[in-house]
């Protein structure tokens, strides 16, 4: 399902990045970084909620909006019952929609917010997300204290919070269209190879988006996936060629690869993951490029693995999904 929008724009965004992300090549684009994963809190979980709250406060400050200006906040994260989103949003008393698409959550939030604005139901909507390396490892795999080794295909959950403000006022950066993803099952069951799990979902969404709008990959200056990492990135390029006859290699990159210096930061292995991974990249450096009109058409394709430890232990396949949204600079 693909939508086109008439009156939805990006006003601004805010990004709060953790210590590993601050060591990467995009540090100068983040609004704030911090150097301790506890971030002054007693637990990793409360730290994540605090980080997400800070991204919302920073966004309100940057856009000079008050609490009364925001009609709805749409937020999701990886923690059970999207706890970070609930606890951070409670501080503002906005009307709240909690969502979950794993690492595809950021674009799902943009799609829902854009649809509400384009339908005339609201004027200003915030879409937020977060993730935390330690809280995610603790929930989905093993606490890092176990010291369990990981294969080279494993990705590294990013730490941070990110929020974007969508509005019906023309800012020059339009949310032009979106494609809602479908759940894909390619019979993958390795939780340490998320790139292989999610690449088929990214391919399905990109193909349907281009087909539904009668476009080719070169319509966009950039096509960006969420967090496939180095191995998933290669799989997606090959998949698009063999399955659909489309070459995306010339204008395609992956946010999980862009977020870190993979040569120096060996601890991140195949690259970044987590809901905030793509948001940290897209809401900082990519939005900056759009503001400066260095790129004018960008397709953001957030990718998510829809699994729980319980199903992994039962050797069930890991499902995946990808949502896409097109941002364009207009006169």
N, C-alpha and C positions, 0 to 999 in steps of 0.2 A: 504494500500500500504506500503510495507516494502522494504527498500534498505539496501544493504551491501556496505561498503566502503573499498577501498584498501589503500588509502594514505592520510587519514585525521587524524590529531593529535591535542591534546590540548597543547598549549605552556604554558599558564598561564591564570590567571583571577584576577580581582580586585573587591573588595566589599567595599562600603561606606554605613554604617548603621546608622540609626537614634537613638534617645534617648531611645525609648522603646526596640529596638533591642539590644542596648548596655547594658540593664539591664538583658538580657537573658543569657542563659548558653553558647552561642557561641561567646561572645565578643572578646575573645583572638584570634579568627581566622579571624576577619575582618581586612582589611587593615587600615580603618579609621572609627571613629565614631564621632558624633557630638551631642550636648546636647540641641539644640534649634531647633524646627521645622521650624522656619523661616530661619535658617542657614545664617544669615546676609543679607537676601533679604527682599524686601518690601511685598512679597506675597508668599503664599504656592506654587503657580504654578511656579514662577521663582526660588524658592528654589529647587523644584524638578529638573528643568532643570540644575541647577548648580550642584546638587548632581550627576546626570548622567554624566555631563561633567567631574567632578572630577574622576569618576570611569574610564573613558576612558584615562584621563591623567595619572592616577596611573598605569593603565595597560601598557601604552607605556613606562613609566619609569621602571617598573619591568622587562619588556621584552627587554629593550634597543632598542626599535623600534622607527623609525622616522615616520613622516607623510608620507614620500615617500614609506615606506615599506608596507603600508596597501593598499590593492587593493579595498576593499569595507567594509562599515560598514552597518550592518543590525540591526535595532533598532525599538522598539515599547514600548508603555506604555498605561496607562488607560485614559489619558486626551483626550478631544475632538481633533480630527485631529492629534493624537499622537504628541502633541505640544512639550512635553519635549524632545522627540527624535529629532525633527526637529531643535529646538533651540540649543540643546547641540551639535549636529553633525555639525551644521553650523560653529562652531568654528574651525573645523579641515579641512574642505574642502575635505573630503573623498567622493568618489562615494557613494551614499546613497540609501538604500532600506528601506522604512518604512513599518512596518508590524503590524498586530493586530490579536491576538488570546486571548485577555483579559489576564487572569493569566497564560495561556499556551504559552505566547509570547516567553519566554526565549528559550524553546526547539524548537519552530518553527524557531527561528533565527539560532540555531545550525544546524538544518536540512537543511535550505537553504544555509548556509555558507559551510557546508560539501559537499553538492551536487555540488556547484560551484567549490570547490577545487578538488573533486574527478573527476569531468568532465574536469579538466585541464584548466578551464577558469580563475581561480585566484590562487594565492599562499598563501596569508594571508588574513583572514577575521575576523573582530570583530563582535560579536553578543552582543548587549546591551539591557538592559531594566531598568525600574525604576517604582516606585510608591511612593505615599505620602499619609499618613493617612488622613490629612486634605483636600487636594485637591480632593481625591476620595470620602470622605464623602460628601463634598460640591456638587460634581457633580452627584453622584449616589443615594444619600439618602437625608439627611438634614444636613445643617451646624451644627457642634457640639454645637454651641451656643444655639440651640433650646432645647437641653437637652432631646431629645426624648429617651425614654427607649428602650432597645433592649432585645430580648429573649436570653436565654442561648445558643441557637444554632448559634448565630451570630458570625462571625469571624472578625478579626481586621486587616485592611489594613496595611501592613508593609511599613515602610519608608526607602528608600535607593536607591542606584544605583549599578548596577553590570554589568561587561563586561568581556567577555572571548575571547581569541585569538585562532583561529583555523589556522593551518598551514599544508603544505604538507611535512614539515621536521619531521622526526621521533623523537619524544620527549619521547617515552616510554608509553604514554597514548594515546590510539587510539580511535577515534570515530568509533566504529565497525559496527553499524547498526542503523537504525531508522525506526519508523512507523508513518506515517501521520494519524492523527485522523480523525474521521467522526463526523459530527454534530449529537448530540443525543438529543431526546426529550422524557423525562419520565413524562411529564405533571406536572412538579413542577413549582410553581409560587410564592414562598416565597423568597424574596430577602434577608431575614435574615437567610436562611438555605442553604447556598451555598454548604455545604458538601453533602446534599441530592441531590442537582441539579447536581453536577459534578461527583459523585461517579459512576454512570452508564457509563459515558463517559470514565472514567479511566479504568473501568472493560473491556469495549469493546476494547480499545486500547491494554491493557495488554494481553488480550486473543488473539487478532489477531497477536500481535507481537510474542508471544510464539508459536502459531500455525504455522504461516508463516515460522518460523525458526526451527520448530520441536524441541522446547525446553520445559522444565518444569520450574516452579518457582525456584527450587533449583539450576538452572544453574547460577543464580546471587547470589553474596554475599549480595547485598542489592537491594531492589526495593523501590523506593521513589516516592511518589506522591507529587503534588505541594502544595496544600493548602486546603485539605478536612477538616482539623480540627478534633477534637476528635470524633464528631458524624459521619462525613463523612468517617473517617478512619474505624470505626466499620461497617458502611454500606457496604463499599467496601469489607472488609474481608468476610462478610456474603454473599454478592452478588456473589463474585468469587466462593464460595463454592456451593451455591444453583443453580446458573445458569450454571456454567462451571465445577463444580467438582474439582476445584483447591484450594489448601490451600496455601495462601501467608503469613500467619500470622508469620511464623518463621523468615523470612528475610525481612519483610516489615515495613516501617515507613512513616510518613507524615511530610513534611517540616514545615507545619503550626503548628504542634505539637512540633517539635524540636526547633523552633526558639525562643520560649519564655519559661519561667518558669511558667507553667499554675497554679501551686499551689500558687505562690506568686503574680504573675501579673494578678490579677483578671480582670483588665480592658480589657484584650485581649479576655476574654470569652472563646470561643471554640478553639481559636488558630489564627494563622496568615493567611493572604490572600494577594492578590495583585500580579502583575507580578514579583516583586522583591523578594517575599517571598521565593519561591523555589530557585531562583538564589543566594540569600544570603547564603542559607544553602549549596547548591551544589557546588558553586564556592569557598567556604571557607573550612569548615570542611570535606566535602566529597572529594574534590579535594586534600586536605592534606592527607587523608587516602590513596588515590590512589598513590600519590607521594611516600609515605612511604611504599607502597605495603602491607598495612594492610588489604585492600580489593583489589580485582583484577578485579571484574566484577560487574558493577553497571548499573541498568536500571533507568533512570530518566524519570518520567512521569509527565510533567507539565499539570495542569488541569485549564480549563477556563470556566467561565459562560458568555455566549454571550447575554447580555441583555442591555437595555437602560431604563432609568426611564420612558420614554414615554410608552413603551410597558408594563412595570410593572403596571403603572397607568391604563392601558387599560385591565389589568388582562389577558394578554397573557402569555403563558408558557415561561419559561426561558430555552433557549437552552444551551447546553454545548459541550465542545470538550476537548480532551486530546491528546497531542503529546508525543512520546516516543523516547529516544535516548539511545543507549548502549555505555558505556565507558569501555574499557578494558586495563589493564596493559599488555604490551607485552615485550618480551626480547629485 
